[in-house]
Amino acid sequence: METYGKIVLVDDEVMVTKTLSTLLRLEGLKDTIAFNDPLEALEYLKNNTCELIVSDFIMPKMEGIEFLSNAKKLPLQEDTTQILLTGYADKENAIKAINEVGIFKYIEKPWNNDDLILNIKNAIERTNLKRALKDKIIQLKKANDELEEYSKNLEALVQKRSNELYESREKLNAIFTNCADGIVTFKKDYIINSLNQAACELFGIEEKALLNKNFFEIVINEKNKKIENPFKIKEPLFLRDFSIVNYKNNSKIPVEISLAKIANDKDSFVVAVIRDVSYQKENERLRDDFIATLTHDLRTPLLAAISGLDFILKGTLGEISEKQRELIFAMKKSNEDMLGLTNALLEVYRYEAGKIFLCKTRFCVNELIKECAKELEILFKQNNTEIIFDFDSEELMINADKNEIRRVILNLLGNAIKHGGENTKVTIKSEKIGKDVQVSVKDNGTGLSEEDQKKLFKRFSQGTSKKRSCSTGLGLYLSRRIIEAHNGIIWVESELDKGSKFTFNLKNAALEDKVLL
């Protein structure tokens, strides 16, 4: 292994410095500089570092001990290793100098070359190790200082973050405690593990009586709708048509419930926000009662106006001119449209208020379909529309409210004529699927976009966002309420410019074939 380092030789005898320099170069220690004057050597050492200083003991201008002592005091030579060359007579003084000055080695003259080279290499290695150790100590001290500074900053950061978390927790606790809505949390088994004061007041009992109860066993699902598992969906779940029992007042409170899943590293839970909607429900009831009263009271004058105009058109009150007939006929048609709107509003109110009671009877749905088509025959002819019946069997008996199903079929056929255009086909199909009865009305008209399909069965929706028609927007909504009252479903399949297909399915409505008397 090669040894690298600068060596400074100091001896008043030129022969010694030349001989020693030559020896060192031969051994690969080429970075060697020699001085015969110790004073010159000190001047050099003031501005240059080296790994080893080798000095003679006896020199005329300055003894080796003094020279090495002065050299050690120089800032650049604090870690430089020193070797003293001495004769036999100076051995005792050399040992004394080693103890006083801290010289690494003394080598007696004449020296053994191998021994000298070994000591020089060891001395250079010693200097390099000392300096490396010193650098490591400096680096370690710097790292330690940085660590202390980081520790102080970390402590301050932790304290700041702790304060922020404490403030956030206090805010959340304040919101949880003082929120006007009831807040309940539960885990995957739906067992309640916390609730706020507002929730306790809604139920009218203390917190300890509600803890560890199954949440869905203490809220009432008024319409027995299927509820999605809140732990398996990403979006919050909003529940309407629910209520809870206030045990203190022994009263039922209508509520709306929002469910949101909160996930953490260990577990997940659901936060349920329960809102008392008694005030809103009362307002809705008053509004609906007002509409129902208004529409009910409008029917009498409208019927009277239609009957009076009909008398005039029949000539009961005397002959009228053709222009008068046209005007009176238009007035009668407007009043009939108004009566239809009034009746539709009244029917919607009755369904929403739960005041409709189905009168189910046994009848053939195919015969009813044909009767409805006959009733709309004039409209089919006006639009030159072909109607096609596609029945699995002629005698498809069902158990349902005939008048209400008639209303649905008439609405679907009327829409098919209206939106199918002229010279088109309308296909009405009935079939028995297990114990269910399914009826569909298909046209090849303008069709509906996906956006329009989403709101089609809502109140006052007119089937398209592009233009407003003269319809009430209640026909399909009322049809949906009628089908749902029969424990069925209604839906639409449609594409723009390819027509629409409306289908309703009545669950468990199919009966055996018509009984022959």
Secondary structure, DSSP 8 states (H G I E B T S, - for coil): ------EEEE-S-HHHHHHHHHHHHHTT---EEEES-HHHHHHHHHH---SEEEEES--SSS-HHHHHHHHHTSGGGTT-EEEEEE-GGGHHHHHHHHHHH--SEEEESS--HHHHHHHHHHHHHHHHHHHHHHHHHHHHHHHHHHHHHHHHHHHHHHHHHHHHHHHHHHHHHHHHHH-SSEEEEE-TT-BEEEE-HHHHHHHTS-HHHHTTSBHHHHEEETT------TTS-SS-EEEEEEEEEETTTTEEEEEEEEEEEEE-SS-EEEEEEEEE-HHHHHHHHHHHHHHHHHHHHHHHHHHHHHHHHHHHHTTTT----HHHHHHHHHHHHHHHHHHHHHHHHHHHHHHHTT-----EEEEEHHHHHHHHHHHTHHHHHHTT-EEEEEES-S--EEEEEHHHHHHHHHHHHHHHHHHH-SS-EEEEEEEEETTEEEEEEEE-SS---HHHHHTTTSTT--S-SS---SS-S-HHHHHHHHHHHTTEEEEEEEETTTEEEEEEEETT-B--S----
